[in-house]
Amino acid sequence: MADKPDAETQGEREPRDLVPADDELTPARPFEPAPSLDVEPPLSIAVDLPPAPPREVPEDEAAVAIDDVPVDPGFVASPTEPTTMSVAIVASRLAALPADGAASGAATTPDAVPAAAPLPLSEPFAGSRRDRLRGEHPAQPEPAAMLTADRLLEVNRKTRPGPEGPWQRFVYNVTFRLVNLGDSAKVRARKELDHRIQKQLEGGARFVPVLTRKGGVGKTTVTTLLGMALASAREDRIIAIDANPDRGTLSERVTRQTRSTVRDVVHKAASIGGFTDFSTLVSRDETRLDILASDTDPLLSEAFDENDYNVVADLSARFYSIVLTDCGTGIVHSVMRATLQRADSLVIVSGGSVDEARLASETLTWLEANGYGELVRNAVVALNTATHATNLVKLDEIEAHFRSRVREIVRIPYDPQLAAGSVVSWKDLKPLTRLSARTLAALVVEGLPAERD
């Protein structure tokens, strides 16, 4: 039998929590917190690394870096009436007064509205690609126009276009597009010439008259070749106007699609509201060159004067970027005066004979004497070597003479298709003829102003 605990031992035993005794609750044992655990603090290690060196851009790469300039589309006003509503913006009534007003202690009423501070004018973005390559960051944020495809797209083996040229293309295909030798020298020269012709022109149409004092030297032929070369390489619209006061033949160089002439444009000027209306009055060839014919009746064409040409030129400037004018041989005619007043550059056509070259030089003299000396210095002479007696004349001497007076000279070779005096097909011309026409187009575009107010 187990031993019973004595009464003294039971009295010294501590009472249990919440055990009833004599209808009363025995107080609970006080809470004793658990002993704290000693945890070591986390170990931190500091490593001093040298600062990353700035990226050094090679001098040759920084030297050819092209500045990215954002384009400001400008403001286009409505020609008739405003199309927007102006809303006056005033400052809040709770806005603080200017410092000078608060210092003077002037009393303010609830109706008094403080003048709104003028907004700061936005400054043009001054950052450039050269600055970014050198690690220099502009102080102001970049506009959205800076996100160009040339800047964002990375050129690699997959995105780089394949080369042009028989041998380059063969190596490119045989190596499964792993070896890209680049374009051939002939292709690079063609693309470089395209780039010169495709110069961007901002601020309205550019006018280029083609003239000479002697007929029969190929003025209309040069106008046709120049227009086709421009239209085949550029994305904008090109038009050639036959402003010959006599019977012009410019429209016979392309397949004629309409019987309308410059006279119809003058009569219908008030009803021409857009390019669709104007395009019904011109003929378009395979290169997208538009030609506006002159009157076929010599009696009517003689009445085509300065005012009529200004009407036609104003309408053409609305829809075309470059306007070529095939002028007549009479340089003292009123149409010639209106043509020269609008001219941005000149093309003087000279033949290969002695008298043709002398008359072309006299044309330059007349222009200089009548205040067009700047146009003469910026002019390009097209030396047509398909005229008679060209083989008997020293063409180098003719070129040396004109080189002292004008900016450039281009030889136009003989081509059977041009000698026929009929419709000219650009793709059927000899390669040398097309090259001469494209060279003439590049020189003419280089002499045109890129921007105009």
Helices and strands as residue ranges (DSSP letters): H 7-12, E 20-21, E 24-25, H 59-63, H 99-104, H 129-133, G 144-146, H 149-152, H 166-174, H 185-197, E 206-211, H 219-233, E 238-242, G 250-253, H 262-267, G 269-271, H 275-279, E 283-284, E 289-292, H 298-301, H 306-319, E 322-326, H 334-342, E 347-351, H 354-369, H 373-377, E 380-384, G 390-392, H 395-403, E 408-412, H 416-419, G 426-428, H 431-446
